[in-house]
Amino acid sequence: MTRKIILITGGQRSGKSGEAERLALSLAENPVYLATAHVWDEEFRERVHRHQARRGPQWTNIEEEKFLSRHDVSGRVVVIDCVTLWLTNFFFETSEVDHTLETVKAEFDRFTAQEATFIFVTNEIGSGGVSENAIQRKFTDLEGWMNQYIARQADEVILMVSGIPVKIKEQK
């Protein structure tokens, strides 16, 4: 297996995760689901359990809030869901864009150095208006720059629009 990076982006409830799961299952019988969410409360914990149950036993589920490179996924197809929550876990500590961006770029590079197929799910949060909240503006900048970083390295980029995958970048 050679390394391949796929980025799936779009707005909330655009079908990103479902598309990532369908794609992963088309590429492997037993893909990995690497969830980056921090469980803040009981409602969110229940949401996580529902998602795990929906995916079924063919998935290897890994919960990792920050250090993706701790996990050896060599030779596997792995869905990373999602970049937005992953960035939040780092940004929450400092609210400092430049330091966070350099930290997550380095972690992304370490993780994707493995020979695997990586399917990253992310949100297009910068498509709306400019927030009145300074922290939200910083985070929107951070996510936009990280999405660009991943997209430049990706072999394929898919934009989800109302449940429809639109190829933005295809592997040659």
N, CA, C and O of each residue as an XYZ file, in Angstrom:
688
protein
N       0.847     -1.189      0.000
C       0.000      0.000      0.000
C       0.885      1.243      0.000
O       1.855      1.328      0.753
N       0.547      2.180     -0.834
C       1.242      3.461     -0.815
C       0.401      4.470     -0.050
O      -0.796      4.273      0.158
N       1.031      5.530      0.357
C       0.322      6.559      1.104
C      -0.629      7.319      0.190
O      -0.285      7.670     -0.939
N      -1.829      7.566      0.698
C      -2.824      8.353     -0.036
C      -3.569      9.213      0.976
O      -3.948      8.741      2.048
N      -3.774     10.468      0.630
C      -4.520     11.384      1.493
C      -5.734     11.891      0.729
O      -5.626     12.387     -0.392
N      -6.895     11.755      1.367
C      -8.157     12.249      0.811
C      -8.743     13.208      1.835
O      -8.805     12.892      3.023
N      -9.174     14.378      1.377
C      -9.815     15.365      2.244
C     -11.263     15.515      1.806
O     -11.551     15.770      0.636
N     -12.180     15.351      2.776
C     -13.607     15.549      2.520
C     -14.042     16.741      3.352
O     -13.917     16.735      4.577
N     -14.555     17.767      2.680
C     -14.917     19.007      3.347
C     -16.346     19.405      2.992
O     -16.924     18.885      2.038
N     -16.902     20.319      3.755
C     -18.255     20.803      3.510
C     -18.836     21.391      4.776
O     -18.181     21.421      5.817
N     -20.058     21.855      4.682
C     -20.737     22.450      5.827
C     -21.290     21.397      6.765
O     -21.201     20.197      6.505
N     -21.868     21.875      7.873
C     -22.509     20.965      8.824
C     -23.632     20.205      8.149
O     -24.386     20.761      7.352
N     -23.734     18.925      8.479
C     -24.782     18.045      7.965
C     -24.826     17.983      6.437
O     -25.886     17.805      5.838
N     -23.651     18.132      5.823
C     -23.582     18.045      4.361
C     -23.357     16.616      3.882
O     -23.418     16.352      2.681
N     -23.098     15.688      4.810
C     -22.875     14.292      4.446
C     -21.415     13.884      4.435
O     -21.069     12.843      3.877
N     -20.550     14.690      5.044
C     -19.112     14.419      5.031
C     -18.757     13.074      5.656
O     -18.072     12.261      5.035
N     -19.219     12.842      6.878
C     -18.855     11.606      7.582
C     -19.408     10.381      6.870
O     -18.713      9.374      6.737
N     -20.635     10.459      6.416
C     -21.227      9.331      5.695
C     -20.453      9.008      4.437
O     -20.229      7.838      4.127
N     -20.043     10.026      3.711
C     -19.247      9.814      2.492
C     -17.894      9.198      2.841
O     -17.430      8.289      2.154
N     -17.263      9.690      3.905
C     -15.970      9.145      4.324
C     -16.108      7.668      4.691
O     -15.256      6.854      4.337
N     -17.177      7.329      5.397
C     -17.395      5.936      5.780
C     -17.654      5.059      4.560
O     -17.104      3.962      4.462
N     -18.480      5.527      3.631
C     -18.751      4.746      2.403
C     -17.457      4.529      1.608
O     -17.188      3.426      1.131
N     -16.675      5.579      1.476
C     -15.419      5.483      0.740
C     -14.472      4.496      1.418
O     -13.870      3.655      0.749
N     -14.336      4.593      2.737
C     -13.442      3.689      3.473
C     -13.860      2.235      3.286
O     -13.018      1.366      3.061
N     -15.163      1.972      3.379
C     -15.649      0.597      3.223
C     -15.500      0.089      1.793
O     -15.431     -1.120      1.570
N     -15.451      0.997      0.827
C     -15.206      0.570     -0.554
C     -13.740      0.216     -0.782
O     -13.403     -0.463     -1.752
N     -12.871      0.677      0.116
C     -11.432      0.458     -0.023
C     -10.895     -0.640      0.894
O      -9.821     -1.189      0.645
N     -11.644     -0.962      1.959
C     -11.158     -1.955      2.929
C     -12.334     -2.610      3.645
O     -13.354     -1.970      3.904
N     -12.178     -3.895      3.959
C     -13.220     -4.605      4.710
C     -13.269     -4.175      6.160
O     -14.337     -4.155      6.772
N     -12.106     -3.827      6.716
C     -12.011     -3.466      8.131
C     -11.249     -2.151      8.306
O     -10.095     -2.149      8.734
N     -11.898     -1.040      7.973
C     -11.213      0.250      8.114
C     -11.125      0.699      9.579
O     -11.746      0.121     10.471
N     -10.346      1.726      9.780
C     -10.152      2.330     11.101
C     -10.939      3.634     11.142
O     -10.945      4.397     10.176
N     -11.598      3.880     12.260
C     -12.284      5.156     12.489
C     -11.579      5.837     13.642
O     -11.680      5.398     14.788
N     -10.864      6.909     13.342
C     -10.114      7.636     14.358
C     -10.912      8.895     14.694
O     -10.945      9.850     13.917
N     -11.546      8.883     15.849
C     -12.404      9.989     16.279
C     -11.600     10.942     17.151
O     -10.914     10.516     18.081
N     -11.688     12.229     16.846
C     -10.880     13.226     17.540
C     -11.656     14.034     18.577
O     -11.098     14.937     19.200
N     -12.917     13.722     18.766
C     -13.771     14.525     19.647
C     -13.387     14.379     21.111
O     -13.059     13.291     21.583
N     -13.436     15.494     21.810
C     -13.358     15.493     23.273
C     -14.787     15.360     23.775
O     -15.668     16.106     23.349
N     -15.021     14.419     24.673
C     -16.368     14.209     25.197
C     -16.583     15.187     26.355
O     -16.040     15.014     27.447
N     -17.387     16.216     26.088
C     -17.607     17.297     27.057
C     -18.715     16.982     28.049
O     -18.680     17.456     29.184
N     -19.708     16.180     27.633
C     -20.845     15.942     28.522
C     -21.516     14.616     28.159
O     -21.128     13.950     27.199
N     -22.527     14.251     28.943
C     -23.195     12.967     28.765
C     -23.922     12.870     27.425
O     -23.921     11.809     26.800
N     -24.542     13.966     26.975
C     -25.242     13.960     25.680
C     -24.268     13.633     24.563
O     -24.588     12.857     23.662
N     -23.087     14.220     24.618
C     -22.097     13.970     23.568
C     -21.577     12.538     23.660
O     -21.313     11.909     22.635
N     -21.429     12.021     24.873
C     -20.988     10.635     25.061
C     -21.984      9.679     24.407
O     -21.584      8.713     23.756
N     -23.271      9.944     24.578
C     -24.310      9.126     23.940
C     -24.231      9.216     22.423
O     -24.415      8.214     21.731
N     -23.961     10.399     21.904
C     -23.804     10.588     20.454
C     -22.657      9.730     19.937
O     -22.777      9.088     18.894
N     -21.552      9.722     20.663
C     -20.386      8.910     20.280
C     -20.774      7.435     20.245
O     -20.441      6.732     19.292
N     -21.474      6.961     21.274
C     -21.882      5.555     21.326
C     -22.817      5.201     20.166
O     -22.701      4.120     19.588
N     -23.737      6.097     19.824
C     -24.646      5.850     18.691
C     -23.862      5.739     17.385
O     -24.146      4.874     16.557
N     -22.883      6.610     17.207
C     -22.077      6.569     15.982
C     -21.276      5.275     15.895
O     -21.183      4.672     14.826
N     -20.699      4.848     17.010
C     -19.926      3.607     17.019
C     -20.820      2.413     16.698
O     -20.436      1.537     15.922
N     -21.996      2.377     17.288
C     -22.930      1.268     17.041
C     -23.389      1.250     15.595
O     -23.533      0.179     15.004
N     -23.622      2.424     15.015
C     -24.064      2.521     13.621
C     -22.991      1.992     12.669
O     -23.308      1.343     11.672
N     -21.739      2.266     12.972
C     -20.659      1.818     12.084
C     -20.541      0.301     12.077
O     -20.264     -0.286     11.031
N     -20.741     -0.330     13.190
C     -20.707     -1.785     13.216
C     -19.348     -2.371     13.546
O     -18.366     -1.646     13.706
N     -19.300     -3.706     13.647
C     -18.112     -4.408     14.138
C     -16.953     -4.463     13.137
O     -15.832     -4.795     13.522
N     -17.196     -4.146     11.874
C     -16.091     -4.223     10.910
C     -15.093     -3.064     11.078
O     -14.005     -3.088     10.503
N     -15.469     -2.065     11.861
C     -14.606     -0.910     12.096
C     -13.739     -1.114     13.329
O     -14.185     -1.674     14.330
N     -12.492     -0.652     13.247
C     -11.648     -0.517     14.422
C     -11.803      0.926     14.875
O     -11.433      1.848     14.149
N     -12.349      1.130     16.074
C     -12.579      2.480     16.592
C     -11.436      2.903     17.498
O     -11.055      2.181     18.419
N     -10.894      4.084     17.224
C      -9.840      4.668     18.051
C     -10.296      6.070     18.449
O     -10.728      6.852     17.602
N     -10.200      6.378     19.726
C     -10.492      7.723     20.228
C      -9.149      8.390     20.509
O      -8.369      7.905     21.328
N      -8.885      9.494     19.834
C      -7.621     10.208     20.038
C      -7.862     11.697     19.823
O      -8.131     12.134     18.704
N      -7.766     12.463     20.884
C      -8.075     13.887     20.820
C      -6.983     14.718     20.164
O      -7.280     15.741     19.549
N      -5.720     14.300     20.282
C      -4.644     15.172     19.805
C      -3.554     14.453     19.004
O      -3.274     14.828     17.866
N      -2.957     13.449     19.576
C      -1.723     12.920     19.021
C      -1.992     11.709     18.132
O      -1.807     10.561     18.537
N      -2.429     11.995     16.926
C      -2.787     10.968     15.954
C      -1.618     10.042     15.675
O      -1.802      8.845     15.455
N      -0.407     10.604     15.684
C       0.781      9.815     15.330
C       1.127      8.749     16.369
O       2.022      7.938     16.131
N       0.451      8.729     17.497
C       0.638      7.646     18.481
C       0.171      6.306     17.927
O       0.558      5.247     18.420
N      -0.661      6.367     16.905
C      -1.331      5.163     16.411
C      -0.724      4.688     15.098
O      -0.592      5.449     14.139
N      -0.358      3.414     15.079
C       0.189      2.802     13.874
C      -0.984      2.308     13.030
O      -1.670      1.353     13.394
N      -1.200      2.973     11.903
C      -2.271      2.584     10.984
C      -1.694      2.130      9.646
O      -2.387      2.123      8.629
N      -0.430      1.756      9.660
C       0.245      1.316      8.432
C      -0.545      0.206      7.753
O      -0.983     -0.750      8.393
N      -0.716      0.355      6.441
C      -1.409     -0.647      5.653
C      -2.921     -0.622      5.797
O      -3.606     -1.499      5.271
N      -3.451      0.371      6.504
C      -4.891      0.440      6.767
C      -5.520      1.620      6.033
O      -4.829      2.521      5.557
N      -6.825      1.590      5.956
C      -7.626      2.733      5.508
C      -8.201      3.333      6.776
O      -8.848      2.638      7.559
N      -7.966      4.631      6.983
C      -8.376      5.272      8.229
C      -9.146      6.561      7.957
O      -8.699      7.422      7.199
N     -10.305      6.675      8.585
C     -11.102      7.902      8.545
C     -10.752      8.699      9.792
O     -10.830      8.181     10.906
N     -10.368      9.951      9.609
C     -10.075     10.843     10.721
C     -11.219     11.850     10.779
O     -11.353     12.693      9.893
N     -12.037     11.762     11.815
C     -13.250     12.575     11.923
C     -13.278     13.236     13.294
O     -13.566     12.571     14.289
N     -12.990     14.508     13.364
C     -12.750     15.399     12.240
C     -11.638     16.393     12.575
O     -11.244     16.547     13.730
N     -11.150     17.054     11.541
C     -10.087     18.049     11.688
C     -10.551     19.197     12.581
O      -9.770     19.699     13.390
N     -11.795     19.613     12.450
C     -12.311     20.740     13.234
C     -12.194     20.467     14.733
O     -11.703     21.308     15.485
N     -12.645     19.296     15.160
C     -12.564     18.956     16.583
C     -11.122     18.751     17.020
O     -10.747     19.119     18.133
N     -10.315     18.165     16.145
C      -8.893     17.958     16.440
C      -8.210     19.302     16.695
O      -7.473     19.451     17.670
N      -8.453     20.271     15.827
C      -7.870     21.602     16.008
C      -8.372     22.254     17.288
O      -7.608     22.910     17.995
N      -9.651     22.076     17.586
C     -10.231     22.640     18.805
C      -9.490     22.145     20.038
O      -9.244     22.915     20.967
N      -9.135     20.877     20.051
C      -8.446     20.301     21.201
C      -7.098     20.968     21.462
O      -6.690     21.097     22.616
N      -6.411     21.390     20.421
C      -5.150     22.118     20.583
C      -5.401     23.592     20.881
O      -4.792     24.159     21.788
N      -6.294     24.210     20.121
C      -6.566     25.645     20.215
C      -7.130     26.015     21.584
O      -6.859     27.101     22.097
N      -7.907     25.120     22.170
C      -8.551     25.353     23.463
C      -7.528     25.667     24.552
O      -7.829     26.401     25.493
N      -6.321     25.114     24.427
C      -5.285     25.312     25.440
C      -4.684     26.707     25.421
O      -4.338     27.244     26.473
N      -4.553     27.309     24.224
C      -3.817     28.571     24.133
C      -4.574     29.705     23.445
O      -4.300     30.874     23.713
N      -5.505     29.385     22.577
C      -6.195     30.376     21.719
C      -5.188     31.161     20.879
O      -5.447     32.301     20.494
N      -4.053     30.551     20.602
C      -2.966     31.188     19.847
C      -2.856     30.497     18.490
O      -2.548     29.307     18.423
N      -3.102     31.227     17.420
C      -3.211     30.639     16.092
C      -1.875     30.125     15.561
O      -1.786     28.964     15.161
N      -0.839     30.958     15.547
C       0.424     30.569     14.916
C       1.044     29.333     15.567
O       1.455     28.404     14.872
N       1.110     29.321     16.895
C       1.683     28.175     17.604
C       0.855     26.913     17.346
O       1.404     25.844     17.075
N      -0.474     27.051     17.432
C      -1.349     25.892     17.210
C      -1.176     25.363     15.797
O      -1.084     24.152     15.597
N      -1.132     26.254     14.816
C      -0.990     25.827     13.425
C       0.311     25.062     13.213
O       0.308     24.020     12.558
N       1.406     25.550     13.744
C       2.688     24.854     13.581
C       2.665     23.501     14.285
O       3.208     22.525     13.766
N       2.040     23.432     15.462
C       1.945     22.183     16.211
C       1.147     21.139     15.437
O       1.579     19.993     15.313
N      -0.021     21.534     14.912
C      -0.865     20.555     14.221
C      -0.288     20.169     12.858
O      -0.460     19.032     12.421
N       0.382     21.084     12.190
C       1.046     20.718     10.934
C       2.104     19.644     11.187
O       2.193     18.664     10.447
N       2.895     19.835     12.229
C       3.940     18.857     12.555
C       3.320     17.503     12.922
O       3.831     16.459     12.518
N       2.222     17.518     13.684
C       1.554     16.266     14.055
C       0.944     15.598     12.821
O       1.031     14.379     12.669
N       0.333     16.384     11.946
C      -0.220     15.867     10.693
C       0.888     15.186      9.878
O       0.699     14.080      9.371
N       2.035     15.847      9.757
C       3.150     15.290      8.978
C       3.660     13.983      9.574
O       3.948     13.037      8.841
N       3.774     13.925     10.909
C       4.221     12.677     11.559
C       3.228     11.550     11.291
O       3.615     10.434     10.945
N       1.943     11.857     11.455
C       0.902     10.846     11.287
C       0.830     10.336      9.854
O       0.759      9.128      9.628
N       0.848     11.241      8.891
C       0.677     10.855      7.485
C       1.974     10.376      6.839
O       1.997     10.116      5.636
N       3.038     10.256      7.599
C       4.274      9.663      7.070
C       4.122      8.146      6.905
O       4.932      7.506      6.234
N       3.090      7.583      7.515
C       2.826      6.156      7.415
C       2.287      5.801      6.026
O       1.682      6.633      5.350
N       2.517      4.560      5.618
C       1.959      4.047      4.371
C       0.539      3.577      4.668
O       0.329      2.453      5.126
N      -0.423      4.440      4.406
C      -1.824      4.150      4.692
C      -2.677      5.028      3.794
O      -2.166      5.930      3.130
N      -3.968      4.767      3.774
C      -4.919      5.646      3.109
C      -5.625      6.433      4.202
O      -6.308      5.862      5.052
N      -5.453      7.749      4.168
C      -6.005      8.654      5.161
C      -7.183      9.402      4.540
O      -7.049     10.020      3.484
N      -8.331      9.340      5.202
C      -9.509     10.084      4.756
C      -9.842     11.079      5.864
O     -10.425     10.714      6.885
N      -9.471     12.327      5.654
C      -9.700     13.383      6.639
C     -11.037     14.056      6.369
O     -11.350     14.401      5.230
N     -11.822     14.239      7.425
C     -13.099     14.950      7.351
C     -12.908     16.303      8.022
O     -12.356     16.383      9.120
N     -13.366     17.374      7.361
C     -13.232     18.716      7.941
C     -14.441     19.563      7.586
O     -15.230     19.207      6.711
N     -14.576     20.682      8.271
C     -15.678     21.603      8.035
C     -15.193     22.839      7.299
O     -14.074     23.304      7.512
N     -16.037     23.360      6.439
C     -15.795     24.642      5.782
C     -16.494     25.704      6.618
O     -17.599     26.134      6.288
N     -15.849     26.128      7.702
C     -16.498     27.089      8.591
C     -16.309     28.532      8.134
O     -16.970     29.432      8.652
N     -15.431     28.762      7.186
C     -15.170     30.119      6.730
C     -16.030     30.564      5.570
O     -15.788     31.629      5.002
N     -17.027     29.781      5.203
C     -17.860     30.118      4.053
C     -18.964     31.120      4.388
O     -19.561     31.717      3.492
N     -19.228     31.299      5.672
C     -20.283     32.224      6.090
C     -19.721     33.610      6.322
O     -18.654     33.958      5.817
N     -20.442     34.383      7.081
C     -20.008     35.745      7.409
C     -18.883     35.743      8.426
O     -18.512     34.699      8.963
N     -18.346     36.926      8.683
C     -17.280     37.090      9.656
C     -17.907     37.241     11.039
O     -18.798     38.066     11.239
N     -17.435     36.443     11.984
C     -17.973     36.450     13.340
C     -17.641     37.750     14.061
O     -16.614     38.375     13.795
N     -18.508     38.145     14.962
C     -18.240     39.288     15.834
C     -17.325     38.899     16.980
O     -16.776     39.771     17.655
N     -17.149     37.602     17.214
C     -16.352     37.075     18.309
C     -14.894     36.898     17.869
O     -14.617     36.201     16.893
N     -13.975     37.525     18.588
C     -12.553     37.486     18.215
C     -11.978     36.073     18.245
O     -11.203     35.700     17.365
N     -12.353     35.283     19.253
C     -11.847     33.903     19.347
C     -12.347     33.085     18.158
O     -11.593     32.301     17.581
N     -13.615     33.264     17.791
C     -14.166     32.534     16.638
C     -13.448     32.936     15.353
O     -13.186     32.083     14.505
N     -13.129     34.205     15.197
C     -12.389     34.645     13.996
C     -11.017     33.989     13.950
O     -10.571     33.549     12.891
N     -10.344     33.923     15.099
C      -9.030     33.266     15.157
C      -9.147     31.797     14.757
O      -8.350     31.286     13.971
N     -10.167     31.124     15.320
C     -10.321     29.703     15.020
C     -10.660     29.486     13.547
O     -10.165     28.542     12.931
N     -11.488     30.339     12.987
C     -11.831     30.231     11.560
C     -10.576     30.378     10.708
O     -10.399     29.644      9.736
N      -9.702     31.319     11.064
C      -8.424     31.469     10.356
C      -7.596     30.191     10.477
O      -7.084     29.673      9.484
N      -7.474     29.692     11.702
C      -6.696     28.475     11.952
C      -7.208     27.321     11.099
O      -6.431     26.644     10.425
N      -8.510     27.104     11.133
C      -9.058     25.979     10.371
C      -8.874     26.178      8.877
O      -8.526     25.238      8.162
N      -9.100     27.382      8.403
C      -8.908     27.643      6.974
C      -7.487     27.349      6.525
O      -7.273     26.732      5.481
N      -6.521     27.790      7.311
C      -5.115     27.545      6.949
C      -4.757     26.068      7.037
O      -4.006     25.564      6.202
N      -5.290     25.364      8.044
C      -4.996     23.934      8.153
C      -5.674     23.160      7.033
O      -5.082     22.236      6.475
N      -6.907     23.524      6.696
C      -7.578     22.873      5.572
C      -6.778     23.050      4.283
O      -6.651     22.116      3.492
N      -6.242     24.249      4.077
C      -5.418     24.487      2.886
C      -4.168     23.613      2.914
O      -3.772     23.060      1.888
N      -3.548     23.488      4.080
C      -2.342     22.675      4.224
C      -2.631     21.217      3.858
O      -1.871     20.592      3.119
N      -3.732     20.686      4.382
C      -4.092     19.303      4.085
C      -4.442     19.158      2.606
O      -4.008     18.206      1.957
N      -5.217     20.087      2.073
C      -5.651     20.018      0.667
C      -4.460     20.041     -0.294
O      -4.472     19.350     -1.312
N      -3.444     20.825      0.022
C      -2.247     20.868     -0.847
C      -1.566     19.509     -0.905
O      -1.036     19.125     -1.948
N      -1.576     18.789      0.189
C      -0.906     17.490      0.246
C      -1.809     16.342     -0.183
O      -1.338     15.234     -0.440
N      -3.101     16.613     -0.257
C      -4.066     15.553     -0.565
C      -3.983     15.123     -2.020
O      -3.712     15.923     -2.915
N      -4.223     13.846     -2.224
C      -4.330     13.303     -3.574
C      -5.703     13.601     -4.153
O      -5.854     13.779     -5.361
N      -6.705     13.654     -3.277
C      -8.072     13.958     -3.688
C      -8.714     14.875     -2.666
O      -8.456     14.757     -1.468
N      -9.560     15.800     -3.144
C     -10.362     16.642     -2.264
C     -11.798     16.574     -2.772
O     -12.071     16.757     -3.958
N     -12.709     16.303     -1.834
C     -14.136     16.184     -2.155
C     -14.891     17.219     -1.332
O     -14.720     17.296     -0.116
N     -15.719     18.006     -1.988
C     -16.599     18.961     -1.322
C     -17.997     18.362     -1.281
O     -18.552     18.007     -2.322
N     -18.565     18.248     -0.096
C     -19.921     17.726      0.051
C     -20.911     18.890      0.014
O     -20.788     19.853      0.771
N     -21.884     18.783     -0.873
C     -22.924     19.799     -1.007
C     -24.268     19.081     -0.934
O     -24.634     18.350     -1.855
N     -24.996     19.287      0.148
C     -26.324     18.683      0.322
C     -26.311     17.178      0.052
O     -27.203     16.647     -0.610
N     -25.292     16.503      0.571
C     -25.196     15.056      0.435
C     -24.589     14.579     -0.872
O     -24.486     13.375     -1.106
N     -24.188     15.508     -1.723
C     -23.632     15.145     -3.035
C     -22.126     15.426     -3.033
O     -21.707     16.558     -2.793
N     -21.309     14.391     -3.301
C     -19.863     14.621     -3.372
C     -19.453     15.280     -4.689
O     -19.795     14.803     -5.771
N     -18.715     16.384     -4.576
C     -18.211     17.100     -5.749
C     -16.685     17.045     -5.689
O     -16.070     17.558     -4.754
N     -16.087     16.416     -6.697
C     -14.620     16.301     -6.728
C     -14.005     17.671     -7.017
O     -14.313     18.306     -8.025
N     -13.140     18.106     -6.121
C     -12.434     19.379     -6.275
C     -11.020     19.136     -6.803
O     -10.493     19.921     -7.592
N     -10.419     18.038     -6.353
C      -9.063     17.670     -6.764
C      -9.036     16.162     -6.916
O      -9.430     15.434     -6.005
N      -8.570     15.690     -8.064
C      -8.496     14.249     -8.298
C      -7.079     13.814     -8.520
O      -6.259     14.545     -9.076
N      -6.800     12.605     -8.074
C      -5.477     12.031     -8.280
C      -5.276     11.800     -9.768
O      -6.167     11.295    -10.451
N      -4.130     12.163    -10.256
C      -3.807     12.001    -11.676
C      -3.426     10.589    -11.977
O      -3.121     10.263    -13.124
